[in-house]
Amino acid sequence: MNPGIPSWLGMLGLALPLLASASNHCSVLTTLPATLSDPGVYCLADDLQLAGSSGTAVTIAADSVTLDLDGHALRSKAGANAATIGVSVVGHRYFNIVNGTLAGFAQAVYVRSNGDTPAKGGLLAKLEVQRSFFNGLSIVCDGCVVRDNLVTDTVTPSTLSGYYATAIGVEGSGNLVSGNRVFNTASASGQSAFAFALGTSGSTVTNNFAANTIAGAANSAYGFLMSGVDDLLLANQAQNLSNCYWLQEQHMKYRDNLSGGCGTAFGGALQAATDLGGNN
């Protein structure tokens, strides 16, 4: 429902500029950009494309919003840029972004606090994130779950040489990062790139996979960069990267993480972490 439109109008099925009449479970987005200012379930019935070279396709501007892409895609064809976002959430709670594709944005999903009000209790799941120009999933949140997403070809071009490619970046406390697959993450001109960059605290990172096949990208790419505190790193896999696991946080524990074809399998401040075994 649009802000300022009484709820009973929507119940009568009257046409609204942003949303179409939908099935019992959701309101259908029909145009971009869209701002979701009321709690509820929103979905796509078709692929939608953001026009222009800047802007945000969908802004979640309320608590308790679910955006279900329902197998469809949000797309940008702006070309290499630093000014497009697929879905933005700033300072809101209990949001869900699930079940579809985000392609061609500078940042596919952007979640942040609003001053002292953190984003909290969100779910990002079963997303296919393709061809982001510097951030795939960029999440600063407390108590969020980032699971079962596929992030491919997060590649920063030479025209954006001041940016670093990060496929999945998560900060905040009490988060779960699980079951994600990251393939091909690279920055221009040999700058560092990160499949997973995790500045979390009291979080669990488990059963994720990172790999590169881009020529030359392995020379500057990290699989799992851990820079928070008190995290658990369990049963992950990293292949064909310069640094598969780079651990530089205090009081973390790690177990059963595997590496292959890496310049450095496990590096960083390992003396500050507890190796529980099974890491290779």
VENSUL-V793381 format. One record per backbone hydrogen bond with DSSP energy under -0.5 kcal/mol. CO is the residue of the C=O (numbers start at 0). NH is the residue of the N-H. E is the energy in kcal/mol with one decimal. If there is no record, write none. Layout:
{{CO;NH;E} {CO;NH;E}}
//
This chain:
{{1;4;-1.7} {3;5;-0.6} {5;8;-1.3} {5;9;-1.0} {6;10;-1.6} {7;11;-1.1} {8;13;-1.6} {9;12;-1.4} {17;29;-1.9} {17;30;-0.7} {18;15;-1.0} {19;27;-1.1} {22;25;-0.8} {26;42;-2.5} {27;19;-2.2} {28;44;-0.6} {33;58;-2.7} {34;36;-0.9} {35;60;-2.5} {39;41;-0.5} {39;65;-2.6} {40;26;-2.2} {41;67;-3.1} {42;28;-3.0} {47;74;-2.2} {48;50;-0.5} {49;76;-0.7} {54;84;-2.1} {56;32;-0.6} {56;33;-2.6} {57;59;-0.5} {57;87;-2.3} {58;35;-3.1} {58;60;-0.8} {59;89;-0.7} {63;39;-1.9} {64;95;-2.1} {65;41;-3.1} {65;67;-0.6} {66;68;-0.7} {66;97;-2.4} {67;43;-1.1} {68;71;-2.2} {71;100;-2.3} {72;47;-2.7} {73;102;-2.2} {74;49;-3.2} {82;54;-2.2} {83;105;-0.5} {83;106;-1.9} {84;56;-2.6} {85;57;-2.1} {86;109;-2.8} {87;59;-3.0} {88;90;-0.5} {88;111;-2.4} {91;119;-1.6} {92;63;-2.3} {94;122;-2.2} {95;66;-3.4} {96;124;-1.6} {97;68;-2.6} {98;70;-3.4} {99;127;-2.7} {100;73;-2.5} {101;129;-2.5} {102;75;-2.1} {104;132;-1.6} {105;133;-1.8} {105;134;-2.2} {106;85;-2.1} {107;86;-1.9} {108;137;-2.7} {109;88;-2.6} {110;139;-1.6} {111;90;-3.0} {112;114;-0.6} {113;116;-2.0} {115;117;-0.8} {116;113;-3.3} {118;141;-2.1} {119;93;-2.2} {121;144;-2.5} {122;96;-2.7} {123;146;-2.1} {124;98;-1.6} {125;99;-1.2} {126;128;-0.7} {126;149;-2.7} {127;101;-2.4} {127;129;-0.6} {128;151;-2.8} {129;103;-2.2} {131;154;-1.3} {133;165;-2.9} {134;107;-1.5} {135;107;-0.6} {135;108;-2.1} {135;137;-0.6} {136;138;-0.7} {136;168;-3.1} {137;110;-2.6} {137;139;-0.5} {138;140;-0.5} {138;170;-2.5} {141;120;-2.4} {143;175;-2.3} {144;123;-2.6} {144;146;-0.5} {145;177;-2.1} {146;125;-1.2} {148;150;-0.5} {148;180;-2.9} {149;128;-3.0} {149;151;-0.5} {150;182;-2.6} {151;130;-1.6} {152;154;-1.2} {153;185;-2.1} {154;156;-0.6} {156;159;-1.9} {157;160;-1.0} {159;162;-2.1} {164;193;-2.6} {165;135;-2.3} {166;136;-2.8} {167;196;-2.3} {168;138;-3.3} {169;198;-2.0} {170;140;-2.4} {171;200;-1.8} {172;142;-2.8} {174;203;-2.2} {175;145;-3.1} {175;177;-0.5} {176;205;-2.5} {177;147;-1.8} {179;208;-2.3} {180;150;-2.9} {181;210;-1.6} {182;152;-2.3} {183;153;-1.7} {185;155;-2.5} {186;189;-0.7} {187;190;-2.0} {190;186;-0.6} {192;221;-2.7} {193;166;-2.4} {194;167;-1.9} {195;197;-0.5} {195;224;-2.8} {196;169;-2.1} {196;198;-0.6} {197;226;-2.7} {198;171;-0.9} {199;228;-1.9} {200;173;-2.2} {202;231;-2.4} {203;176;-2.7} {203;205;-0.5} {204;233;-2.7} {205;178;-1.5} {207;236;-2.4} {208;181;-2.6} {209;238;-2.1} {210;183;-2.6} {213;216;-1.6} {213;217;-0.7} {215;218;-1.1} {216;219;-1.7} {216;220;-0.5} {217;241;-0.6} {219;192;-1.9} {220;241;-0.8} {220;242;-2.0} {221;194;-2.8} {222;195;-1.7} {223;225;-0.7} {223;245;-3.1} {224;197;-3.1} {224;226;-0.6} {225;247;-2.9} {227;249;-0.9} {228;201;-1.8} {230;252;-2.2} {231;204;-2.8} {231;233;-0.5} {232;254;-2.3} {233;206;-1.7} {235;257;-2.7} {236;209;-1.9} {237;259;-1.5} {238;211;-1.1} {240;262;-1.6} {241;263;-2.5} {242;222;-2.8} {243;223;-2.0} {244;246;-0.6} {244;266;-2.8} {245;225;-2.6} {245;247;-0.7} {246;268;-1.8} {249;229;-2.3} {251;273;-2.7} {252;232;-2.4} {253;275;-2.8} {254;234;-2.3} {256;279;-2.4} {257;237;-1.6} {259;239;-2.7} {263;243;-2.5} {264;244;-1.5} {266;246;-2.8} {267;269;-1.5} {268;271;-1.9} {269;272;-1.5} {271;250;-1.4} {272;274;-0.6} {273;253;-2.3} {273;275;-0.7} {276;255;-2.0}}
//
